[in-house]
Amino acid sequence: MCKRFLWTGKAELTRKSLVAWSRLCHPQSAGGLNFIDIFLWNKSDVCKLLWNMCMKKDKLWAKWIHAYYGKGRSVWEIEPKQASWVVQKIFKAKKKYFDEAGFSRIELQVVQQPSIKSIYQRLQGQFDKVSWKGIICGKQGSPKWIFILRLAALERLYTCDRLIKWGMDNIDEQCQLCRGAPKTLNHVFFTCPFSGSIWLRLLQWLHINGTNMGWDDELKLAETWCKGRSSRAKVYEIVLAATVYYVWK
Ligand SMILES: [Zn+2]
C-alpha cells in the first residue's frame, strides 16, 4: 500500500510520484525506506558467484569452469567468449561490479566469504545522513504517522506550492483550516492559526514554551528535542508525528 501510494503504477498515470524510487532505496538514516534496489542486488548476486568461482575451487561447477575455460589460467585472465550467457555474465562482473564495489584482487584473496548483502552495501556506497533521522528512525508512534512525518520532512506532501510547481491549475490554494493563507508546508506546520494553536497547546502539555514557526525551523527544533533516549524525547517524537498526521488528514 505504501509503495503504491508513493509510486505511480502503470494503471495510475494520473498521479505524480511523491518520492523518486532511487531515493526510497536509500537507508532510513538517509531519508529513504530501505527498499531493495533489485538491479543492484542482482549485481551483488553475480559478484557472489564470481567470488565462489575464485575461492571455492573444490565445487563441481567451479572445477568445471576452471578446467573447461581456464585451462590453467587464473579467473582474471579467462575470457570465455564461447561460454553460455550466464557464464559470460559472471565473468563480466569481475571487470565492472568488483571494481564498483571497491574490491581489489588482493583483498579478494583474504576477505572472508562476503554475503550478498555486504557486497550490495559496498555497491550502494556511502550516503549523506539526513539531519532529521533521529525523529524518524526512533520509530515512536504509529507507522502511518511516521510515514506522513517522513514525507513532510522530505517536503513531499501535496501542498499547493508543490501542485503549482507541477503545473496544476484550478486548485484551491487556501488553507482549509483557517481560510486565510495559501496552503504551503510552512503554513500548515505550524504558522496557520488553527494548526498552530493545536501545536502550541500540545507543547504546553509537554511543558515547553513554544512559538509558531514554519516547518523548516520546527523540524530543526524537533531534531534538538528528539535527541537522546529520554522519555521526553520519545513523547515529543510521538506528539509531533501524531500532530503532523492528523493536521494533514
Ligand atoms: Zn491555515
Residues whose N, C-alpha, C, O or C-beta is under 5 A from the ligand:
A	BS01	ZN	C175 L177 C178 R179 C192 P193
